[in-house]
Amino acid sequence: MIFGAARRLWQWRGFILETVRRDFAARHAGAAGAALWHFVQPIVQILIYVLVFSQVMQARLPGSADTLAYGLFICAGLLPWQLFSDTVTRATGMFIEYGPQIKKSAFPRSSLLLAIMGSALLNFAIIWGFFMVVLLLVGRFPGVVMLAAVPVLALLLLLAGALGLLLGVLNAYLRDVGALVATAMPLLFWLTPIVWPLSIVPVEFHGVLLANPLASLMGAMQTIVMTQQAPHWASLWPSLCVTVVVGLLAVLYYRKLSPGLADQL
């Protein structure tokens, strides 16, 4: 069954790639020099966090006198967060967004999720690439240890995709789910150690905060960038378990509710 679904998605790979291309182009459609702006915006964003927070505001990480540390720390967590947030938010509304196509064409609806994940990953790759350039310029590039980010990002994207599929199916039947996600994402952002280090929180609360599967994933990315060392892989097991559980729930609800999906759109 799994191989059959994978084979069908492979047959529709052209549709998936074209959807990614169209989504990428549509983000700046109608703007003069759209392609240029797509590259300028991430550069400005990175410069704001690295220069403004570190140099202008003189923000410091606890116990560190490094003037650049806090800005780099934020970027190392914020950019992967944007990958997660973009995927979940877009996937929550994907069946409604592509409702007309779903009603008219007999394509595998799960291909929409892969297209959204691909589009989010493409946008992330661009801005992360600029961040790597910044790290090189300031002499903080981790080197070969940066390869450790690949499995961390893969797990993060899988978690986002699984959660997005589950919420997307539910949102097609209960439109309040989309509004709930829009409200919950900012709250989840501030509950995740992205702009604040876990070390500032009393130890007795660490267990509660680490129950959030994103905490260990963002922490792993920040560890790679800030310490130039691979993360503690055992700390990612809870995130992997949550991803598997959410993925199973997503597949279960998708198989149960997808037959009547077109009627709800």
PyMOL commands that set and color helices and strands:
alter all, ss='L'
color gray80, all
select helices_A, chain A and resi 2-11+13-26+34-56+69-92+94-97+99-104+110-137+143-173+176-191+198-200+203-210+213-227+233-264
alter helices_A, ss='H'
color red, helices_A
deselect
rebuild
show_as cartoon
